[in-house]
Amino acid sequence: MIRLSLPLPAVSLFLAVGCGTALPPPELVQARSTYDRASHGPAQELAPAELDTAKQALARAEAAFEDDGAGSRSRDLAYIADRKALLAEAQAGVVQAERERQATDKDFRKTQISSLAKTKEQLEEERRASEQGKKELEAERKARAEAEKKAAAAMASLAEIAKVKEESRGVVITLSGAVLFATGKYELLPIAAQKLDEVAKALKDQGFKNIIVEGHTDSRGNASANDVLSQRRAESVRTHLVSRGIPSDKIQAKGLGSVRPVADNATAEGRANNRRVEIVVEPDK
């Protein structure tokens, strides 16, 4: 009797085909694995918002696979879901590293205090000699720390959800369309409202002269439909920012469709990058 030995992947493929079950695309398999790892790691505690975004993105990819099989739509959405899960892991790493840094700083300060301890008489003498100088220094330190904290918090909140860069037209805040909207829709997702709240706060803290919200799509589909969708998405973002205190006369919405790509529409990654909303901020000088 002749026995055939097949590798496990080949056996799985044979069984799947024999049973008539559609195999998920590699992108979806990878997205599932990445999300499972992230959801059982530090991201569950340290980056819950990002993990929730990844969960929603994976659900959209699973639904696309269920409806259309292993087509380009399910692969694109699975790729985005995988990126979101990786982002959640990365954010958790940042938070964890910051906690470790703070713990190290605390231990270092304790060591310094212990090694530089002075007698009560010496401290009292120094206090009397430099009391006025310390008051002035403390006031300056508090003012500087508060300003730095405010600016850092504003930029940190933006960096968590968007790419921020300076261009000749102003500061450009780029948000992925997958974070803000379901596929083909222009109503904001629940997690998008939270993220845009952070953007609004950062904008008010930093100050601005004018804001333009630009909606962009990839080149797939009907051009006219893409123009309409991009305009409605831009208007949804503008409306939310106005509801959070941005003056309506200082912000406008523009739908640009697919005419201004930032990546190659021939690839899934390029199309994902082209589906975006850009908030162009003219600084208040």
C-alpha positions in Angstrom: 0.0 0.0 0.0 1.3 3.5 -1.0 0.8 6.2 1.6 0.9 9.9 0.6 2.2 12.4 3.1 0.8 16.0 2.6 1.9 19.1 4.6 -0.7 20.4 7.0 -1.5 23.5 5.0 -2.1 21.4 1.9 -4.4 19.0 3.9 -6.3 22.0 5.3 -6.7 23.4 1.8 -7.9 20.0 0.5 -10.5 19.7 3.3 -11.7 23.3 2.9 -12.1 22.9 -0.9 -13.7 19.5 -0.5 -16.3 20.8 2.0 -17.1 23.8 -0.2 -16.0 26.3 2.4 -14.5 29.6 1.1 -11.0 30.2 2.4 -10.4 33.7 4.0 -7.8 35.8 2.2 -4.3 36.0 3.8 -5.0 39.6 4.8 -8.0 38.6 6.9 -6.1 35.7 8.5 -3.4 38.1 9.5 -5.8 40.7 10.8 -7.5 38.1 13.0 -4.2 37.0 14.4 -3.0 40.5 15.0 -6.2 41.6 16.8 -6.3 38.4 18.9 -2.7 39.1 20.0 -3.5 42.8 20.8 -6.7 42.0 22.6 -4.9 39.6 24.9 -2.0 41.9 25.5 -1.3 45.3 27.2 -3.5 47.1 24.7 -6.6 45.8 26.4 -5.8 48.0 29.4 -3.5 50.7 28.1 -5.1 51.5 24.6 -8.8 50.5 24.8 -9.9 53.2 22.3 -7.4 52.1 19.7 -8.3 48.4 20.3 -12.0 49.2 19.9 -11.2 50.9 16.6 -9.3 47.8 15.5 -12.3 45.6 16.6 -14.7 47.6 14.5 -12.4 47.5 11.5 -12.1 43.7 11.8 -15.8 43.3 12.0 -16.2 45.3 8.8 -13.6 43.0 7.1 -15.4 39.9 8.4 -18.8 41.2 7.1 -17.2 41.9 3.7 -15.8 38.4 3.5 -19.2 36.9 4.5 -21.0 39.0 1.8 -18.4 39.0 -1.0 -15.9 36.3 -0.3 -12.2 36.8 -0.6 -12.5 39.8 -3.0 -10.6 43.0 -3.1 -13.0 44.7 -0.7 -12.6 42.2 2.1 -8.8 42.2 1.5 -8.6 46.0 1.7 -10.7 46.1 4.9 -8.7 43.3 6.4 -5.5 45.1 5.7 -6.9 48.2 7.5 -8.0 46.1 10.4 -4.5 44.7 10.7 -3.0 48.2 10.8 -5.4 49.3 13.4 -4.6 46.3 15.7 -0.9 47.1 15.2 -1.5 50.7 16.1 -3.3 49.6 19.3 -0.3 47.5 20.3 2.1 50.4 19.5 0.0 52.9 21.6 0.0 50.4 24.5 3.8 50.2 24.2 4.1 54.0 24.4 1.9 54.2 27.5 3.7 51.3 29.2 7.1 52.9 28.5 5.9 56.2 29.9 4.7 54.5 33.1 8.1 52.8 33.5 9.8 56.1 32.9 7.8 57.8 35.6 8.5 55.0 38.0 12.2 55.3 37.3 12.1 59.1 37.7 10.4 58.7 41.1 13.0 56.3 42.4 15.8 58.6 41.1 14.3 61.6 43.0 14.0 59.6 46.2 17.7 58.6 45.9 18.7 62.2 45.2 16.7 63.5 48.2 18.3 60.8 50.4 21.8 61.6 49.3 21.5 65.3 49.4 19.7 65.6 52.8 20.7 68.6 54.8 20.2 69.5 58.4 17.1 71.5 59.5 19.3 74.5 60.3 21.0 74.5 56.9 17.7 74.2 55.1 16.2 77.0 57.1 19.1 79.3 56.5 18.9 78.6 52.7 15.2 79.2 52.7 15.6 82.6 54.3 18.4 83.6 51.9 16.6 82.6 48.7 12.9 82.8 49.6 12.2 85.6 47.1 14.2 84.0 44.3 12.4 80.7 44.8 9.0 82.3 44.6 9.9 83.9 41.3 11.4 80.7 40.0 8.4 78.7 41.1 6.0 81.1 39.4 8.0 80.9 36.2 8.3 77.1 36.4 4.5 76.7 36.8 3.7 79.0 33.9 6.2 77.2 31.7 5.1 73.7 32.8 1.4 74.6 32.2 2.1 76.0 28.7 4.2 72.9 27.8 1.6 70.6 29.2 -1.2 72.2 27.3 0.8 72.1 24.0 2.0 68.6 24.6 -1.5 67.3 25.4 -2.9 68.9 22.3 -0.3 67.4 20.0 -0.4 64.0 21.7 -4.2 63.8 21.3 -3.7 64.5 17.6 -0.8 62.1 17.1 -2.9 59.2 18.5 -5.4 59.5 15.7 -3.9 61.5 12.8 -0.8 62.4 10.9 0.2 66.1 11.5 2.5 68.0 9.3 3.3 71.5 8.2 2.8 72.6 4.6 2.8 75.9 2.8 -1.0 76.0 3.1 -0.8 75.5 6.9 -0.8 72.6 9.4 -2.5 69.6 7.8 -4.2 67.0 10.1 -4.9 63.8 8.2 -7.4 61.3 9.5 -8.0 57.9 7.9 -11.5 57.5 6.4 -11.7 54.0 8.0 -11.4 55.6 11.5 -14.2 58.1 10.8 -16.8 56.3 8.6 -18.1 52.9 7.6 -17.5 51.9 4.0 -19.5 54.0 1.6 -21.1 56.0 4.4 -20.8 59.6 5.6 -22.2 59.3 9.1 -19.5 59.5 11.8 -18.7 56.3 13.7 -19.1 56.4 17.5 -15.3 56.2 18.0 -14.8 59.0 15.4 -16.9 61.5 17.5 -14.5 60.9 20.4 -11.5 61.4 18.2 -12.9 64.6 16.7 -13.6 65.9 20.1 -9.9 65.6 20.8 -9.1 67.4 17.5 -11.5 70.2 18.4 -9.9 70.7 21.8 -6.4 70.7 20.3 -7.5 73.3 17.7 -9.0 75.6 20.4 -5.9 75.2 22.6 -3.5 76.0 19.7 -5.4 78.8 18.1 -6.2 79.2 14.4 -7.3 81.7 11.8 -9.2 79.5 9.3 -9.9 75.8 8.8 -10.7 73.8 5.7 -12.0 70.2 6.0 -11.2 68.3 2.8 -12.8 64.9 2.0 -10.9 62.5 -0.3 -11.6 59.1 -1.8 -9.7 56.5 -3.8 -10.2 56.2 -7.6 -12.5 53.2 -7.4 -16.2 53.5 -8.3 -18.1 56.3 -10.1 -16.3 59.7 -10.0 -19.5 61.7 -9.4 -20.5 59.4 -6.6 -17.0 59.8 -5.1 -17.3 63.6 -5.3 -20.7 63.5 -3.5 -19.4 61.1 -0.8 -16.3 63.1 -0.1 -18.3 66.3 0.2 -20.7 64.7 2.6 -17.9 63.3 4.7 -16.2 66.6 4.9 -19.5 68.3 5.9 -20.0 65.6 8.7 -16.6 66.4 10.1 -17.2 70.2 9.9 -20.6 69.9 11.6 -19.1 67.9 14.5 -16.2 70.3 15.0 -18.7 73.3 15.0 -20.8 71.5 17.6 -17.7 71.3 19.7 -17.0 75.0 19.7 -15.2 75.7 16.4 -16.7 79.0 15.0 -18.8 78.1 11.9 -17.6 81.2 10.1 -14.0 80.0 10.4 -14.4 76.5 9.0 -15.6 75.2 5.6 -15.9 71.8 3.9 -14.7 70.7 0.5 -15.2 67.4 -1.3 -12.4 66.6 -3.6 -13.2 63.1 -4.6 -10.2 61.2 -6.0 -8.5 64.1 -7.8 -5.8 64.6 -5.1 -4.3 61.1 -4.3 -1.3 60.8 -2.0 -0.5 57.2 -2.9 -0.9 54.7 -5.8 -4.5 53.7 -6.3 -3.3 50.4 -7.8 -2.5 48.9 -4.4 -4.7 48.2 -1.3 -2.4 50.3 0.9 -2.4 53.2 -1.5 -6.2 53.2 -1.8 -6.4 53.0 2.0 -4.2 56.1 2.3 -6.2 58.0 -0.3 -9.5 57.4 1.6 -9.0 60.2 4.1 -10.1 63.5 5.6 -7.6 66.4 5.8 -8.1 69.3 8.2 -6.1 72.2 6.9 -5.4 74.8 9.7 -4.2 78.3 9.0 -2.3 79.3 12.2 -3.5 82.4 14.0 -0.4 84.7 13.7 
